[in-house]
């Protein structure tokens, strides 16, 4: 499903974008779609970089941990205890 997005811009700005789109062999609509997609990806990439940096910092520490089966059982017991009044 597609939806229409209306954006109000000054004539000079639209003309500049239209010339840029034409120079790239695109319609103005397709050029705008591509620019918006790239902007969304760049925004997401920044968050990924921040998350990876946090993981790298956290991985420098060593904490005692149990086997995964033990931890899952403890979590399950905690959920059950919270569910029983």
Phi, psi and omega in degrees: 000141179241152176231151179271139177241124179255127179234127181265122181226154175296150181306318182299321180292315179299317179299318180296316179294321180296319177296319178297315180298316180297320179297332179268002179075028183238156169287161179299319180299314181293321178299315180298317179301315181295319179296317179296319178299313179299318180298319178295320179293319179297321180295317179294319181299322179298319179293322179296317179299319179296318181294317179297321178297319179295321179295319180297319178296314182296327184288348178284343182266155176235123179234151178291135177225156177263174174296150184303322180299319179295316181295319179296321178295320178295319177297315180299316178299322179295317177297318181295320180294323179290329182282332179273119181287000000 
